[in-house]
């Protein structure tokens, strides 16, 4: 099955009626898409009550991709708010229990920073992370080109296969060491993830600007670019049981529109989505 969604559900104004409460946005979102990335988990390990609400706000077959906390991937600046790394991983895994109990956890996404390059200590850390996460499905996304250099490409893929890392394939600008090529090879038979970051080369290079996040993901895919992915996605679906596509080009409000265009292009319809109109009287 091919699942299409976007990263987060708060910043996609075209999906929501005016004056909708932020507490109700996920309910409406789940009427449009069957999956979402929980990017708030990157900034702080979310309390269980949040996940409990989110799983209860979505249909039975809805799937969450939860982003690993920034302290787990080396993004954290300064002191970690945990006694040690083991405590941090335990807290994160505990936060996943509501998703797991309702069979709504597609995977955890470990996205590593541009300075996480291909060297022995980082390979050892990836192996440790995978062991620490146990049976929880985990996807791996790199941001340093060295992992896919000609001399390491096959070794990287074989390592991911042996350690049961789901491949997070990226569509992103090609802008030096801090970007990776699109490698269309799944590493598990059950899951593969594709994340569309846009193709804003200028924005990708502006990492030191105050508004770099807004600039980096400011991009709208045109029809030709989306059409270019159609055969790739169909090939991935022939190899993997579940293919997840996430649009992360959120800055200009383009992600949800591009996600819907991709659904139309692939002729996908989903059964069991939430009603798009909330029953306000039952909410009172």
Residue, then its C-alpha position, 0 to 999 in steps of 0.5 A: x500500500x502507498x501512504x501519502x501525507x505531510x510533515x506535521x498537521x498544524x501548518x497546512x491552512x488550505x486543509x482547514x476551515x477558518x477559526x478551527x481550533x488547533x486541537x481539532x486540526x488532526x481530526x480534519x487532517x485525517x480526512x485528507x491523508x492516511x499518515x503524518x509525520x509527528x515532527x514535534x517529537x524531534x523538539x521534545x519527547x512528547x508526553x503520553x497524553x498527547x499521543x493518546x489524544x492523537x491516536x484517538x483523534x484518527x481512524x483505526x487504519x491511520x499511521x504515524x511516523x514519529x521523528x526521533x528526538x534531537x538528542x538521539x540524533x546529535x542535533x541537541x545543543x548544550x546539555x541533554x535534559x536527561x541523566x544519560x543516553x539510556x534514560x533518554x532512549x527509554x523516555x522516548x520509547x515510553x512515549x511511543x506506547x499509545x501508538x503501538x497499543x493502537x497499531x498506529x506506529x508506522x516507524x520512528x524516523x532517525x534523521x541525522x544532521x549534515x555533520x554526521x558523516x560516514x566513519x567508524x564511531x558513527x556506524x557504531x552509534x547507528x548499530x547501538x541505536x538500532x539495538x536500543x530500539x528493539x523491535x520498533x520499526x526505524x527509518x534512517x535518513x542521512x544528511x551527509x553525502x559521504x554515506x552514499x559516496x561511490x566507495x561506501x554506497x553498497x556498504x551503507x545499504x548492506x549495513x542498513x539491511x543487516x541492521x533492519x533500518x528502513x531506508x528514508x529516500x530523499x528528494x532534495x537539492x544537490x548542494x554539496x556534502x550537506x545533501x544526499x543523492x536520491x538512492x532508489x533502493x529499499x532496505x527492507x521488504x515491509x517498509x520504505x519511506x520517501x521524503x520530499x524536501x523540495x529543490x530549493x538549492x539556494x535555500x538549502x545553502x543558507x543554513x546560517x541565516x536566521x530564517x533558514x528553515x523557512x527558506x530551505x523548504x520553500x518550494x512547490x513541485x511542478x507537475x513534471x517533477x511529480x510525474x518524474x516520481x510516478x514510475x519510481x514510486x510504482x517500482x518501490x511499491x512492487x518491492x515493498x509492502x508499504x511505501x510512505x511518501x511525506x511532503x516536507x516542503x511546508x514553508x509556503x503551504x505547498x506540501x498538502x497541495x503537492x501531496x494531493x497532486x501526487x495522490x491524483x497522479x497515482x490514482x489513489x483513494x483511501x477508505x476509512x478516512x475521517x469525515x472532513x466535516x466535524x460534527x460540532x454538536x457531538x464535540x460539545 
